[in-house]
Amino acid sequence: MRIDRDSPCPREAELPQSSRPSIRHESAPEADQNQKSRPLNATEVRERTVGTMVSAALLAVLGTLIFAWALRAPQYPWLFAVGGVPWGVGLCMFGRALWKYTRV
C-alpha cells in the first residue's frame, strides 16, 4: 500500500473546515518607526510630564498613608518597608519626569 503524503489524513478530512477567514495583523514597519522616532511637541511633553508627576504624587501619598498605618501599628514593623516602596517609586518617577522636562 502506497501512502500519499500530500493528501490530508482521514481524521483531518472529516473535520468541518472553519468558515472564518484567517486574520492577519499587518502593520507597516515605517509607521511603527515614525511613531517611535517622532519628536514630541512642547504641549505633548508638558502633558506627559504632568501626568507622570501626578501619578508619582499619588504613589507618594499612598506610601505616606502606609507609613502612618505603620506608626499606629508597631507590631507590624514590615509596614515601614512596604510603605517605602510606593513612596520611593513615586519619588524616582517625579525626579525622572522633572529631569526629562528640564533637559528637553
TIDRENZA-934834 format. One record per residue: residue in one letter; y, x, z of N, C-alpha, C, CB in turn. Coordinates in steps of 0.2 Angstrom, whole numbers, plus 2048, in hexadecimal, padded with zeros to 3 digits. Each point is the difference from the previous one (the first is absolute). Glycine has a CB too. Layout:
<site "A"; <Y; X; Z>; <Y; X; Z>; <Y; X; Z>; <Y; X; Z>>
...
//
This chain:
<site "M"; <7FA; 804; 800>; <806; 7FC; 800>; <806; 804; 800>; <7FA; 7F7; 806>>
<site "R"; <80B; 808; 7F6>; <806; 804; 7FF>; <806; 7FC; 804>; <7FC; 805; 7F4>>
<site "I"; <808; 7FF; 810>; <805; 7FE; 804>; <807; 801; 7FC>; <7F9; 802; 80B>>
<site "D"; <80A; 7F9; 7F4>; <807; 801; 7FC>; <805; 800; 806>; <7FC; 7FA; 7F6>>
<site "R"; <807; 80C; 80A>; <805; 801; 806>; <807; 7FD; 7FF>; <7FA; 80B; 802>>
<site "D"; <807; 7F3; 7F7>; <807; 7FD; 7FF>; <800; 7F9; 802>; <801; 808; 7F7>>
<site "S"; <7F9; 7F4; 809>; <800; 7F9; 801>; <801; 7FF; 808>; <7F9; 7FE; 7F6>>
<site "P"; <80A; 7FD; 80C>; <800; 7FF; 807>; <7FA; 7FE; 803>; <80B; 7FC; 7FF>>
<site "C"; <7F4; 806; 808>; <7FA; 7FE; 803>; <7FF; 7F9; 801>; <800; 80B; 806>>
<site "P"; <7FA; 7F2; 7FA>; <7FF; 7F9; 801>; <804; 7FD; 805>; <7F4; 801; 7FC>>
<site "R"; <80D; 802; 80A>; <803; 7FD; 806>; <808; 7FF; 7FE>; <7F8; 805; 808>>
<site "E"; <80B; 800; 7F4>; <807; 800; 7FE>; <801; 7FA; 7FB>; <801; 80C; 803>>
<site "A"; <7FA; 7F3; 7F9>; <801; 7FB; 7FB>; <7FF; 7F9; 803>; <7FB; 808; 7F7>>
<site "E"; <802; 7F7; 80E>; <800; 7FA; 803>; <806; 7FE; 804>; <7F4; 801; 801>>
<site "L"; <810; 804; 801>; <806; 7FE; 804>; <805; 7FD; 7FC>; <7FD; 80A; 808>>
<site "P"; <807; 7F1; 7FB>; <805; 7FD; 7FC>; <806; 806; 7FF>; <7FD; 7F4; 804>>
<site "Q"; <806; 80C; 7F7>; <805; 805; 7FF>; <807; 7FC; 802>; <7FA; 805; 7F6>>
<site "S"; <80A; 7FF; 80D>; <806; 7FE; 803>; <805; 7FE; 7FA>; <7FE; 807; 80B>>
<site "S"; <805; 7F3; 7F6>; <805; 7FE; 7FB>; <807; 803; 801>; <7F9; 7F6; 7FF>>
<site "R"; <808; 80D; 807>; <806; 803; 801>; <801; 807; 7FC>; <800; 7FB; 80C>>
<site "P"; <806; 805; 7F1>; <801; 807; 7FD>; <801; 805; 805>; <806; 7FA; 7F6>>
<site "S"; <7F9; 80C; 808>; <800; 806; 804>; <808; 801; 801>; <7F5; 805; 7FC>>
<site "I"; <80C; 7FD; 80A>; <807; 801; 802>; <801; 808; 800>; <801; 7F5; 807>>
<site "R"; <804; 80D; 7F5>; <802; 807; 800>; <807; 801; 803>; <7F8; 802; 7F6>>
<site "H"; <809; 802; 80F>; <807; 802; 802>; <802; 806; 7FD>; <7FE; 7FB; 80B>>
<site "E"; <807; 804; 7F0>; <803; 805; 7FD>; <807; 801; 802>; <7F8; 7FE; 7F6>>
<site "S"; <80A; 808; 80B>; <807; 801; 802>; <802; 806; 7FB>; <800; 7FB; 80C>>
<site "A"; <806; 805; 7F2>; <803; 805; 7FC>; <801; 806; 804>; <805; 7F8; 7F8>>
<site "P"; <7F8; 80E; 807>; <802; 806; 804>; <807; 801; 800>; <7F5; 804; 7FE>>
<site "E"; <80F; 7FB; 7FD>; <807; 802; 800>; <804; 7FC; 804>; <7FE; 804; 7F5>>
<site "A"; <7FF; 7F5; 80C>; <804; 7FC; 805>; <7FF; 802; 807>; <7FE; 7F7; 7F8>>
<site "D"; <7FC; 80B; 80A>; <7FF; 803; 806>; <804; 806; 802>; <7F4; 7FB; 800>>
<site "Q"; <80C; 80A; 7FB>; <804; 806; 801>; <808; 7FE; 801>; <7F7; 807; 7F9>>
<site "N"; <80B; 7F4; 803>; <807; 7FF; 800>; <802; 7FD; 807>; <800; 7FE; 7F4>>
<site "Q"; <7FB; 7FE; 80F>; <802; 7FD; 806>; <800; 805; 806>; <7FB; 7F5; 7FC>>
<site "K"; <801; 810; 803>; <7FF; 805; 806>; <806; 805; 7FF>; <7F4; 7FF; 800>>
<site "S"; <80E; 803; 7FA>; <805; 805; 7FF>; <807; 7FD; 7FF>; <7F7; 807; 7FB>>
<site "R"; <80A; 7F2; 805>; <806; 7FD; 7FF>; <805; 801; 806>; <7FB; 7F8; 7F8>>
<site "P"; <80A; 80B; 808>; <805; 802; 806>; <803; 7F9; 802>; <802; 80B; 7FC>>
<site "L"; <7FE; 7F4; 80B>; <803; 7FA; 802>; <807; 801; 801>; <7F6; 7FE; 807>>
<site "N"; <80D; 7FC; 7F7>; <808; 800; 801>; <802; 7FF; 807>; <801; 7FB; 7F5>>
<site "A"; <805; 806; 80D>; <803; 800; 807>; <7FE; 7FA; 804>; <809; 807; 7FC>>
<site "T"; <7F7; 7F3; 800>; <7FF; 7FA; 804>; <7F8; 800; 802>; <809; 7FA; 7F9>>
<site "E"; <7F3; 808; 803>; <7F9; 800; 801>; <7FE; 805; 806>; <7FD; 7FC; 7F4>>
<site "V"; <806; 809; 80C>; <7FF; 805; 805>; <802; 7FE; 806>; <802; 809; 7F8>>
<site "R"; <804; 7F4; 808>; <803; 7FD; 807>; <7FB; 7FA; 802>; <80C; 803; 7FD>>
<site "E"; <7F2; 7F9; 7FF>; <7FC; 7FB; 802>; <7F9; 802; 803>; <805; 7F9; 7F7>>
<site "R"; <7F8; 80C; 806>; <7FA; 803; 803>; <801; 804; 806>; <7FC; 801; 7F5>>
<site "T"; <80A; 802; 80C>; <802; 804; 806>; <801; 7FB; 806>; <805; 809; 7F9>>
<site "V"; <7FE; 7F2; 805>; <801; 7FB; 806>; <7FA; 7FC; 802>; <80C; 7FE; 7FB>>
<site "G"; <7F0; 801; 800>; <7F9; 7FC; 801>; <7FC; 805; 805>; <801; 7FA; 7F5>>
<site "T"; <7FF; 80C; 809>; <7FC; 805; 804>; <803; 801; 807>; <7FC; 806; 7F5>>
<site "M"; <80A; 7FA; 80B>; <803; 801; 807>; <7FF; 7FA; 804>; <809; 807; 7FB>>
<site "V"; <7F7; 7F3; 802>; <7FF; 7FA; 804>; <7F9; 800; 803>; <808; 7F9; 7F9>>
<site "S"; <7F3; 808; 802>; <7F9; 801; 802>; <7FF; 805; 806>; <7FC; 7FD; 7F4>>
<site "A"; <807; 809; 80B>; <800; 805; 805>; <803; 7FD; 807>; <801; 809; 7F7>>
<site "A"; <804; 7F4; 809>; <803; 7FD; 806>; <7FB; 7FB; 803>; <80C; 802; 7FB>>
<site "L"; <7F1; 7FA; 801>; <7FB; 7FB; 803>; <7FA; 804; 803>; <804; 7F7; 7F8>>
<site "L"; <7FA; 80E; 805>; <7FB; 804; 803>; <802; 803; 807>; <7FB; 802; 7F4>>
<site "A"; <80B; 801; 80C>; <803; 802; 806>; <800; 7FB; 806>; <807; 809; 7F9>>
<site "V"; <7FB; 7F1; 805>; <801; 7FB; 805>; <7F9; 7FE; 802>; <80A; 7FB; 7FB>>
<site "L"; <7F1; 805; 801>; <7F9; 7FE; 802>; <7FE; 806; 805>; <7FD; 7FA; 7F5>>
<site "G"; <804; 80C; 809>; <7FE; 806; 805>; <803; 7FF; 806>; <7FE; 807; 7F6>>
<site "T"; <809; 7F7; 80A>; <804; 800; 807>; <7FD; 7FA; 804>; <80A; 804; 7FA>>
<site "L"; <7F4; 7F7; 803>; <7FD; 7FA; 804>; <7F9; 802; 803>; <806; 7F8; 7F8>>
<site "I"; <7F6; 80C; 804>; <7FA; 803; 803>; <801; 805; 805>; <7FB; 7FE; 7F5>>
<site "F"; <80A; 806; 80B>; <802; 804; 805>; <802; 7FC; 807>; <804; 809; 7F7>>
<site "A"; <800; 7F2; 808>; <802; 7FC; 805>; <7FA; 7FC; 804>; <80B; 7FE; 7FA>>
<site "W"; <7F0; 800; 802>; <7FA; 7FD; 802>; <7FC; 806; 804>; <7FF; 7F8; 7F6>>
<site "A"; <801; 80E; 808>; <7FD; 805; 803>; <803; 802; 807>; <7FD; 805; 7F5>>
<site "L"; <809; 7FA; 80B>; <804; 801; 807>; <7FE; 7FB; 805>; <809; 805; 7FA>>
<site "R"; <7F6; 7F5; 803>; <7FE; 7FA; 805>; <7F9; 800; 802>; <809; 7FA; 7FA>>
<site "A"; <7F3; 80A; 802>; <7F9; 800; 801>; <7FD; 807; 801>; <7FE; 7F5; 7FA>>
<site "P"; <804; 80E; 80C>; <7FE; 807; 801>; <7F8; 802; 800>; <80B; 801; 806>>
<site "Q"; <7F1; 7FA; 7FA>; <7F9; 801; 800>; <7FD; 801; 7F9>; <7FF; 7F9; 80A>>
<site "Y"; <806; 806; 7F1>; <7FE; 802; 7F9>; <805; 805; 7FD>; <7FC; 7F4; 7FE>>
<site "P"; <802; 813; 804>; <805; 805; 7FE>; <7FF; 801; 7F8>; <7FF; 805; 80C>>
<site "W"; <7FC; 7F9; 7F1>; <7FF; 801; 7F9>; <805; 7FC; 7FC>; <7F4; 803; 802>>
<site "L"; <80F; 7F8; 801>; <805; 7FC; 7FD>; <806; 804; 7FD>; <7FC; 7F6; 807>>
<site "F"; <806; 810; 7FD>; <805; 804; 7FE>; <7FF; 803; 7F9>; <803; 802; 80D>>
<site "A"; <7F7; 800; 7F2>; <7FE; 804; 7FA>; <800; 7FA; 7FA>; <7F9; 809; 807>>
<site "V"; <804; 7F1; 7FB>; <800; 7FB; 7FB>; <807; 7FE; 7FE>; <7F6; 7FC; 805>>
<site "G"; <80F; 804; 800>; <807; 7FE; 7FE>; <803; 806; 7FD>; <801; 7F9; 80A>>
<site "G"; <7FD; 80D; 7F6>; <803; 806; 7FD>; <7FF; 800; 7F9>; <7FF; 806; 80A>>
<site "V"; <7FB; 7F7; 7F4>; <7FE; 800; 7F8>; <805; 7FC; 7FC>; <7F4; 801; 803>>
<site "P"; <80E; 7F9; 7FE>; <804; 7FC; 7FC>; <807; 803; 801>; <7F9; 7F6; 800>>
<site "W"; <809; 80C; 806>; <807; 803; 801>; <801; 806; 7FC>; <800; 7FB; 80B>>
<site "G"; <7FB; 80A; 7F5>; <800; 806; 7FC>; <800; 7FF; 7F9>; <7FA; 805; 809>>
<site "V"; <802; 7F6; 7F4>; <800; 7FF; 7F9>; <806; 7FD; 7FE>; <7F4; 7FE; 801>>
<site "G"; <80F; 7FD; 803>; <807; 7FE; 7FE>; <805; 805; 800>; <7FC; 7F5; 805>>
<site "L"; <804; 80F; 800>; <805; 806; 800>; <7FF; 804; 7FA>; <800; 800; 80C>>
<site "C"; <7FA; 802; 7F2>; <7FF; 804; 7FA>; <802; 7FC; 7FA>; <7F7; 806; 805>>
<site "M"; <808; 7F4; 7FA>; <802; 7FC; 7FA>; <807; 800; 800>; <7F6; 7F9; 801>>
<site "F"; <80E; 805; 804>; <807; 800; 800>; <803; 807; 7FE>; <7FF; 7F7; 809>>
<site "G"; <7FE; 80E; 7FA>; <803; 807; 7FE>; <7FF; 801; 7F9>; <7FE; 804; 80C>>
<site "R"; <7FC; 7FB; 7F1>; <7FE; 801; 7F9>; <805; 7FC; 7FC>; <7F4; 803; 803>>
<site "A"; <80D; 7F7; 7FE>; <804; 7FC; 7FC>; <807; 802; 800>; <7F9; 7F6; 802>>
<site "L"; <80A; 80C; 804>; <807; 803; 800>; <800; 806; 7FD>; <802; 7FB; 80B>>
<site "W"; <7F9; 80A; 7F5>; <800; 806; 7FD>; <800; 7FF; 7F8>; <7FA; 805; 80A>>
<site "K"; <802; 7F7; 7F4>; <800; 7FE; 7F9>; <806; 7FD; 7FD>; <7F4; 7FF; 801>>
<site "Y"; <80F; 7FD; 803>; <806; 7FC; 7FE>; <806; 805; 7FF>; <7FC; 7F6; 805>>
<site "T"; <804; 80F; 800>; <806; 804; 800>; <7FF; 806; 7FB>; <802; 7FD; 80C>>
<site "R"; <7F8; 804; 7F2>; <7FF; 806; 7FB>; <800; 7FD; 7F9>; <7F9; 806; 809>>
<site "V"; <808; 7F4; 7F5>; <800; 7FD; 7FA>; <806; 802; 7FC>; <7F9; 7F7; 803>>
//
